[in-house]
Amino acid sequence: MGHVLATLCAGAAAVIGSVLGLVCGSLGAQSAPGRFTTVLAVVPWGQVLLGVPAAACHRDNCRRSRILPPVDLRQNAGAAAITAAGPNFSWCRPAEGYPQNPDCPCFGTDPDDTLGGMNKPHLILPADLRLVGQDSRKLAQLKNKGELVRIRRGVYTKSDDWNSSSPAQQYGLRASAFQALAPRQPVLCHATAARLWGLWIVGLPSKLHVVTETATSGRNNNGVMRHLGSLTNGVVQCGPFLLTDKPTTTVALVKELSFPFAVAVCDSALRSPEAGQAVNEFTAAGSGPDLHEPSWETDGPQGQAVSVDGLRAAAGRLGSRAARERTLAVINFASDLSGSAGESISRAKMFQFGFPAPVLQQPFVLRDGRKARVDFWFEEQRVVGEFDGKGKYLRADWGAGMSIQQRVMKEKAREDQIRAQGVGFVRWEWKEMMNRQQFIHLLRQAGLPQK
């Protein structure tokens, strides 16, 4: 996230709302009544806007700039003075003496309701200090003292904020840090774009993946992998980021991943978000500023589902016949009925190991008339298969308010009622699924034939 200097007449205006953004720890600014005080505003895209009245509403930038009041910072101030934060900051609430601009995109709304990601750690750049005449080496000193973390060369954040962030949030900060210093706005692709689309990739990418139009495709430089592609065609916007659209992202991964993991990505691309899980918003590239702060850790697919024909069309644009055939084999196997990456990988491995194809999400009627859907139903053998049987109902974020014990008992009752219908039951978890011999043994022990 870039930063901006704006000037504010301290005697004429005061910002309503809590403090949010970055201020330089060694600024040392002192303001007298009636004199101009330098303050910082945060701008996600890093545009430099100087001399803008901080509390005025401007159509061009009010959705991008977050205004800070003057802060008295001493020469010996540490990282605590670099970042000031508050939960209820308003984007477009003018200070006294500045009328609201009715042409502003925020006019008539309460922007506080749309700032879901505003409490994330802020990026700090040496340029922020240099713009106010301070020594940018202070950031390195604070890093050496453990108060700041360097995300990549020239981009820092507070250590406490970094350490309290999840690995997925840290990955998103790495993407923001790369974008903050890029000579032109990068286009995220491959596994990085997949994180924003909520595609089912296993684990967190170790590198950032971006598009390049030069012959340096595949080159890994400072944790950034570059992939040959277009910077304009098939590109969409998600918050401050540009990224490849869902069909392009899906096909790029499918053509490189092994069959089971490619199936997981493809299955997820065919699915729409579950109710309450749509957190990321996607718009046409270049459609204007976006208040939305995307999430790098989602509970499922994001954005509109892709059709099978849409994936086939994207596969048809691949450069080699072998890549097209390999990708189409995955697309033709994919299903939008799969409920998780583990289910998709399980189904692909069953196919590879010669087991019969199951029916997905088969409903069973319980004693009280409710329907219970199972992951896999092998009708001829009358066997139910369930991936991650224990793990998925022991997760702390599942269960609709029930305790773990209540969830365990409910799941046991569900399974018992299905078994009572003369049905066999086999469960497995990640560890067993990823071990070829264990997985085959489990399925054969349940009575499933293997070719």
C-alpha positions as CSV (number, residue, x, y, z in Angstrom):
1,M,0.0,0.0,0.0
2,G,1.5,3.3,-1.0
3,H,1.5,6.5,0.8
4,V,0.7,10.2,0.1
5,L,1.4,13.5,1.6
6,A,-1.4,16.1,1.8
7,T,-1.4,19.5,3.4
8,L,-4.0,20.5,5.9
9,C,-4.6,23.9,7.6
10,A,-4.7,22.8,11.2
11,G,-6.6,25.8,12.4
12,A,-9.4,25.3,9.8
13,A,-10.1,21.6,9.7
14,A,-10.2,18.5,11.8
15,V,-10.8,15.0,10.6
16,I,-13.8,13.2,11.9
17,G,-13.2,9.5,12.7
18,S,-10.4,7.4,14.2
19,V,-6.8,7.6,13.0
20,L,-5.8,5.2,10.3
21,G,-2.7,4.9,8.2
22,L,1.0,5.4,8.3
23,V,3.0,8.3,9.8
24,C,6.8,8.6,9.8
25,G,8.4,7.8,13.1
26,S,11.1,10.4,12.7
27,L,9.0,13.2,11.2
28,G,9.4,15.6,14.1
29,A,6.8,18.0,12.7
30,Q,5.6,20.8,15.0
31,S,2.6,22.9,13.9
32,A,1.7,26.4,15.0
33,P,-1.9,27.6,14.9
34,G,-2.7,28.7,11.4
35,R,0.3,27.0,9.8
36,F,0.2,24.1,7.5
37,T,0.8,20.7,9.0
38,T,2.0,17.8,7.0
39,V,0.0,14.6,7.4
40,L,-0.1,11.3,5.6
41,A,-2.9,9.6,3.7
42,V,-2.8,6.0,2.5
43,V,-3.6,5.3,-1.1
44,P,-3.8,1.6,-2.1
45,W,-2.4,2.1,-5.7
46,G,0.4,4.3,-4.6
47,Q,-0.5,7.5,-6.5
48,V,1.3,10.6,-5.3
49,L,-1.1,13.4,-4.7
50,L,0.4,16.5,-3.2
51,G,-1.2,19.7,-2.0
52,V,-4.7,18.3,-1.7
53,P,-6.8,19.7,1.2
54,A,-7.0,16.6,3.3
55,A,-10.6,17.0,4.3
56,A,-11.9,18.0,1.0
57,C,-13.9,15.6,-1.1
58,H,-12.5,15.0,-4.6
59,R,-14.2,12.7,-7.0
60,D,-10.9,11.5,-8.3
61,N,-9.3,10.5,-5.1
62,C,-11.8,10.3,-2.2
63,R,-12.3,6.6,-2.6
64,R,-8.6,6.1,-2.5
65,S,-7.2,8.3,0.2
66,R,-7.4,7.9,3.9
67,I,-6.6,11.0,5.8
68,L,-4.6,11.3,9.0
69,P,-4.5,14.2,11.4
70,P,-1.1,15.8,12.4
71,V,0.9,13.7,14.8
72,D,3.7,14.9,17.0
73,L,6.6,12.5,16.4
74,R,9.8,12.7,18.2
75,Q,13.2,11.9,16.7
76,N,13.5,8.8,18.9
77,A,10.1,7.5,18.2
78,G,9.9,3.8,17.3
79,A,7.7,1.6,15.2
80,A,4.7,2.4,17.5
81,A,4.7,5.9,16.2
82,I,4.9,4.8,12.6
83,T,1.5,3.2,12.4
84,A,-1.6,4.7,14.0
85,A,-4.8,2.7,13.5
86,G,-8.5,3.0,14.4
87,P,-11.5,0.8,13.5
88,N,-14.1,3.4,12.5
89,F,-12.4,5.6,10.0
90,S,-14.6,7.2,7.3
91,W,-13.5,7.6,3.7
92,C,-15.5,10.5,2.7
93,R,-16.6,12.5,5.7
94,P,-15.5,16.1,5.2
95,A,-14.1,18.2,8.0
96,E,-15.7,21.4,9.2
97,G,-15.8,24.0,6.5
98,Y,-15.6,21.5,3.6
99,P,-19.0,20.6,2.1
100,Q,-19.6,17.1,0.8
101,N,-19.3,16.8,-2.9
102,P,-22.5,15.2,-4.3
103,D,-20.5,13.9,-7.3
104,C,-18.4,11.9,-5.0
105,P,-18.9,8.1,-5.5
106,C,-19.3,7.8,-1.7
107,F,-21.9,10.5,-1.4
108,G,-25.0,9.4,0.6
109,T,-23.4,6.2,1.9
110,D,-21.7,5.2,5.1
111,P,-18.3,4.1,3.9
112,D,-17.5,2.6,7.3
113,D,-19.6,-0.4,6.3
114,T,-17.4,-1.2,3.3
115,L,-14.0,-1.2,4.9
116,G,-13.7,-4.9,5.7
117,G,-9.9,-5.2,5.3
118,M,-8.8,-1.9,6.8
119,N,-7.3,-3.4,9.9
120,K,-4.7,-5.3,8.0
121,P,-1.0,-4.3,8.5
122,H,0.2,-1.3,6.6
123,L,3.2,-1.1,4.4
124,I,6.0,1.4,5.1
125,L,8.3,2.5,2.4
126,P,11.6,4.5,2.6
127,A,10.1,7.0,0.2
128,D,7.6,8.0,3.0
129,L,10.4,9.3,5.1
130,R,12.3,10.9,2.3
131,L,9.3,12.8,1.2
132,V,9.3,14.6,4.5
133,G,13.0,15.2,4.6
134,Q,13.9,12.4,7.0
135,D,16.6,9.7,6.8
136,S,15.1,6.5,5.4
137,R,17.8,4.5,7.1
138,K,15.7,4.8,10.2
139,L,13.6,1.9,8.9
140,A,16.6,-0.4,8.7
141,Q,17.5,0.6,12.3
142,L,14.0,-0.2,13.5
143,K,14.2,-3.5,11.7
144,N,17.4,-4.4,13.4
145,K,15.8,-3.6,16.7
146,G,13.0,-6.0,15.9
147,E,10.3,-3.3,15.7
148,L,9.8,-3.7,11.9
149,V,9.8,-6.6,9.5
150,R,11.1,-6.2,6.0
151,I,8.6,-7.9,3.6
152,R,10.9,-7.4,0.6
153,R,13.6,-4.9,-0.1
154,G,12.3,-1.4,0.5
155,V,9.0,-2.4,2.1
156,Y,8.4,-2.8,5.8
157,T,5.6,-3.4,8.3
158,K,5.3,-3.5,12.1
159,S,6.7,-6.7,13.6
160,D,3.6,-7.2,15.8
161,D,1.3,-6.8,12.8
162,W,3.3,-9.3,10.7
163,N,3.5,-11.9,13.5
164,S,-0.2,-11.7,14.2
165,S,-1.1,-12.2,10.6
166,S,-1.8,-15.7,9.2
167,P,0.4,-17.2,6.6
168,A,-2.2,-16.4,3.9
169,Q,-2.4,-12.8,5.1
170,Q,1.4,-12.6,5.0
171,Y,1.3,-13.9,1.5
172,G,-1.1,-11.2,0.5
173,L,1.2,-8.6,2.1
174,R,4.0,-9.9,0.0
175,A,1.8,-9.3,-3.1
176,S,1.0,-5.8,-1.9
177,A,4.7,-5.1,-1.2
178,F,5.7,-6.3,-4.7
179,Q,3.0,-4.1,-6.3
180,A,4.0,-1.0,-4.2
181,L,7.5,-0.9,-5.9
182,A,6.7,-2.3,-9.3
183,P,7.3,0.1,-12.2
184,R,3.8,-0.7,-13.6
185,Q,0.9,-2.4,-12.0
186,P,1.6,-6.2,-12.2
187,V,-0.9,-8.8,-13.2
188,L,-1.1,-11.6,-10.8
189,C,-1.5,-15.1,-12.2
190,H,-1.2,-18.8,-11.6
191,A,-1.2,-19.8,-7.9
192,T,-1.3,-16.2,-6.7
193,A,-4.4,-15.4,-8.7
194,A,-5.8,-18.7,-7.6
195,R,-5.7,-17.6,-3.9
196,L,-8.0,-14.6,-4.7
197,W,-10.3,-16.8,-6.8
198,G,-10.5,-19.3,-3.9
199,L,-9.5,-22.2,-6.2
200,W,-8.6,-25.4,-4.4
201,I,-4.8,-25.4,-4.5
202,V,-3.2,-27.4,-1.8
203,G,-1.0,-25.4,0.5
204,L,0.3,-21.8,0.2
205,P,2.4,-20.9,-2.8
206,S,6.1,-20.2,-1.9
207,K,6.4,-17.6,-4.6
208,L,4.4,-14.8,-6.1
209,H,3.3,-15.4,-9.7
210,V,3.0,-12.6,-12.2
211,V,2.5,-12.2,-15.9
212,T,5.3,-11.0,-18.2
213,E,5.2,-10.2,-21.9
214,T,8.9,-10.8,-22.4
215,A,10.9,-13.9,-22.9
216,T,11.8,-14.2,-19.2
217,S,8.9,-16.6,-18.5
218,G,9.6,-19.1,-15.8
219,R,12.3,-16.9,-14.3
220,N,12.4,-16.8,-10.5
221,N,13.7,-13.6,-9.2
222,N,13.5,-12.6,-5.5
223,G,10.6,-14.9,-4.8
224,V,8.7,-13.8,-7.9
225,M,7.9,-16.3,-10.7
226,R,7.1,-14.8,-14.1
227,H,4.8,-16.4,-16.6
228,L,4.5,-15.5,-20.3
229,G,1.1,-14.0,-21.1
230,S,-1.0,-10.9,-21.9
231,L,-1.1,-7.9,-19.5
232,T,-4.4,-6.8,-21.0
233,N,-6.4,-9.7,-22.4
234,G,-8.3,-11.9,-19.8
235,V,-7.4,-9.6,-16.9
236,V,-9.8,-8.5,-14.2
237,Q,-9.5,-6.4,-11.0
238,C,-10.0,-7.5,-7.4
239,G,-9.5,-4.6,-5.0
240,P,-6.2,-3.0,-5.7
241,F,-4.9,-6.0,-7.7
242,L,-5.0,-7.0,-11.4
243,L,-5.1,-10.7,-12.0
244,T,-5.9,-13.2,-14.7
245,D,-9.5,-14.2,-15.1
246,K,-10.8,-17.4,-13.6
247,P,-10.7,-19.6,-16.9
248,T,-7.1,-18.4,-17.6
249,T,-6.0,-19.0,-14.0
250,T,-7.6,-22.4,-13.9
251,V,-6.1,-23.6,-17.2
252,A,-2.6,-22.3,-16.3
253,L,-2.6,-24.5,-13.2
254,V,-4.3,-27.5,-14.7
255,K,-1.8,-27.8,-17.5
256,E,1.1,-28.0,-14.9
257,L,-0.3,-29.9,-11.9
258,S,-0.5,-33.6,-11.6
259,F,-3.9,-35.1,-12.4
260,P,-5.4,-35.3,-8.8
261,F,-4.4,-31.7,-7.9
262,A,-5.4,-30.4,-11.3
263,V,-8.9,-32.0,-10.8
264,A,-9.2,-30.2,-7.5
265,V,-8.5,-26.8,-9.2
266,C,-10.9,-27.6,-12.1
267,D,-13.7,-28.8,-9.8
268,S,-13.5,-25.6,-7.8
269,A,-13.6,-23.4,-10.9
270,L,-16.9,-24.9,-11.8
271,R,-18.5,-24.0,-8.4
272,S,-20.1,-20.8,-7.3
273,P,-19.5,-19.5,-3.8
274,E,-21.5,-21.0,-1.0
275,A,-24.0,-18.8,0.9
276,G,-22.0,-16.3,3.0
277,Q,-18.6,-17.3,1.6
278,A,-18.4,-14.8,-1.3
279,V,-15.9,-12.2,0.1
280,N,-13.9,-11.2,-2.9
281,E,-15.3,-9.0,-5.7
282,F,-14.1,-8.9,-9.3
283,T,-14.7,-6.2,-11.8
284,A,-13.4,-5.4,-15.3
285,A,-9.8,-4.2,-15.3
286,G,-9.5,-0.5,-15.4
287,S,-13.1,0.1,-14.2
288,G,-11.9,2.5,-11.6
289,P,-11.0,2.6,-7.9
290,D,-12.3,-0.3,-5.8
291,L,-13.0,0.1,-2.1
292,H,-13.0,-3.6,-1.6
293,E,-10.1,-5.1,0.2
294,P,-9.7,-8.7,-0.9
295,S,-9.2,-11.7,1.3
296,W,-6.3,-14.1,0.8
297,E,-7.8,-16.8,2.9
298,T,-11.3,-17.8,1.7
299,D,-13.6,-20.6,2.6
300,G,-14.3,-21.6,-0.9
301,P,-14.5,-20.6,-4.6
302,Q,-15.0,-16.8,-5.3
303,G,-16.5,-15.1,-8.2
304,Q,-18.9,-16.5,-10.8
305,A,-18.6,-20.2,-11.7
306,V,-16.9,-21.0,-15.0
307,S,-18.7,-23.3,-17.4
308,V,-17.1,-26.4,-18.9
309,D,-17.3,-24.8,-22.3
310,G,-15.5,-21.8,-20.9
311,L,-12.7,-23.9,-19.6
312,R,-12.4,-25.8,-22.9
313,A,-12.2,-22.5,-24.8
314,A,-9.3,-21.4,-22.5
315,A,-7.6,-24.8,-23.0
316,G,-7.9,-24.4,-26.7
317,R,-5.7,-21.3,-26.5
318,L,-2.8,-23.2,-25.1
319,G,0.3,-23.3,-27.3
320,S,1.0,-27.0,-27.6
321,R,-1.2,-29.9,-28.6
322,A,0.1,-32.0,-25.7
323,A,-0.9,-29.3,-23.2
324,R,-4.3,-28.9,-24.7
325,E,-5.0,-32.7,-24.6
326,R,-3.7,-33.0,-21.0
327,T,-5.8,-30.1,-19.9
328,L,-8.9,-31.3,-21.7
329,A,-8.6,-34.7,-20.0
330,V,-8.9,-32.9,-16.6
331,I,-11.7,-30.7,-17.7
332,N,-13.8,-33.6,-19.0
333,F,-13.3,-35.4,-15.7
334,A,-14.2,-32.4,-13.5
335,S,-17.4,-32.0,-11.6
336,D,-19.1,-29.1,-9.8
337,L,-20.5,-31.6,-7.3
338,S,-17.2,-32.0,-5.4
339,G,-17.4,-30.3,-2.0
340,S,-13.7,-29.8,-1.3
341,A,-10.1,-30.3,-2.6
342,G,-9.8,-33.5,-0.6
343,E,-13.0,-34.9,-2.2
344,S,-11.7,-34.0,-5.6
345,I,-8.2,-35.5,-5.1
346,S,-9.8,-38.6,-3.6
347,R,-12.0,-39.1,-6.6
348,A,-9.1,-38.6,-9.0
349,K,-7.0,-41.1,-7.1
350,M,-9.8,-43.7,-7.1
351,F,-9.9,-43.3,-10.9
352,Q,-6.1,-43.7,-11.2
353,F,-6.1,-46.7,-8.9
354,G,-8.8,-48.5,-10.9
355,F,-11.8,-48.3,-8.5
356,P,-15.4,-47.7,-9.7
357,A,-16.6,-44.2,-10.3
358,P,-18.8,-43.1,-7.4
359,V,-22.0,-41.0,-7.4
360,L,-21.3,-37.6,-5.8
361,Q,-23.4,-36.0,-3.0
362,Q,-25.9,-38.9,-2.9
363,P,-28.8,-38.1,-0.5
364,F,-30.0,-40.5,2.2
365,V,-33.3,-40.0,4.0
366,L,-32.8,-40.1,7.8
367,R,-35.5,-41.2,10.3
368,D,-36.7,-37.7,10.9
369,G,-37.2,-37.1,7.2
370,R,-34.1,-34.9,6.7
371,K,-31.7,-35.7,3.9
372,A,-28.1,-36.3,4.5
373,R,-25.7,-36.1,1.5
374,V,-22.6,-38.3,1.4
375,D,-19.4,-37.5,-0.4
376,F,-19.2,-40.8,-2.4
377,W,-21.8,-43.5,-3.1
378,F,-20.8,-46.8,-4.7
379,E,-24.3,-48.0,-5.6
380,E,-23.4,-51.5,-6.8
381,Q,-21.3,-52.3,-3.7
382,R,-23.7,-50.3,-1.4
383,V,-20.8,-48.5,0.2
384,V,-20.5,-44.9,1.3
385,G,-17.2,-43.1,1.2
386,E,-16.4,-40.0,3.2
387,F,-13.3,-37.9,3.0
388,D,-11.9,-36.3,6.2
389,G,-14.7,-37.8,8.2
390,K,-13.5,-36.7,11.6
391,G,-11.5,-33.6,10.7
392,K,-14.3,-31.8,8.8
393,Y,-16.7,-31.8,11.8
394,L,-14.1,-31.2,14.4
395,R,-13.0,-27.9,12.9
396,A,-13.6,-25.0,15.3
397,D,-15.1,-22.8,12.6
398,W,-17.8,-25.4,11.7
399,G,-20.8,-26.6,13.6
400,A,-23.4,-23.7,13.7
401,G,-22.6,-23.0,17.4
402,M,-22.5,-26.6,18.6
403,S,-19.8,-27.9,20.8
404,I,-17.3,-30.4,19.5
405,Q,-19.0,-33.1,21.6
406,Q,-22.4,-32.2,20.1
407,R,-21.0,-32.3,16.6
408,V,-19.3,-35.7,17.2
409,M,-22.6,-37.1,18.5
410,K,-24.6,-35.7,15.6
411,E,-22.2,-37.1,13.0
412,K,-22.2,-40.5,14.7
413,A,-26.0,-40.5,14.7
414,R,-26.0,-39.5,11.0
415,E,-23.6,-42.4,10.1
416,D,-25.5,-44.9,12.2
417,Q,-28.8,-44.0,10.5
418,I,-27.2,-44.5,7.1
419,R,-25.6,-47.8,8.1
420,A,-29.0,-49.0,9.3
421,Q,-30.1,-48.9,5.7
422,G,-27.8,-51.8,4.9
423,V,-24.9,-49.6,3.8
424,G,-21.2,-50.0,4.4
425,F,-19.1,-47.0,5.4
426,V,-15.5,-46.1,4.9
427,R,-13.7,-42.9,6.0
428,W,-10.3,-41.5,5.3
429,E,-8.3,-38.4,6.0
430,W,-5.5,-36.5,4.1
431,K,-2.7,-38.7,5.5
432,E,-4.4,-41.9,4.3
433,M,-5.4,-40.5,1.0
434,M,-1.9,-39.3,0.2
435,N,-0.4,-42.7,1.0
436,R,-1.1,-44.9,-2.1
437,Q,-1.0,-48.2,-0.3
438,Q,-3.0,-47.1,2.7
439,F,-5.7,-45.6,0.5
440,I,-6.0,-48.7,-1.7
441,H,-6.1,-50.9,1.4
442,L,-9.0,-48.9,2.9
443,L,-11.1,-49.0,-0.3
444,R,-10.5,-52.7,-0.9
445,Q,-11.2,-53.5,2.8
446,A,-14.6,-51.7,2.3
447,G,-15.5,-54.0,-0.5
448,L,-14.7,-51.9,-3.5
449,P,-13.3,-53.8,-6.5
450,Q,-10.1,-52.7,-8.1
451,K,-9.3,-53.3,-11.8
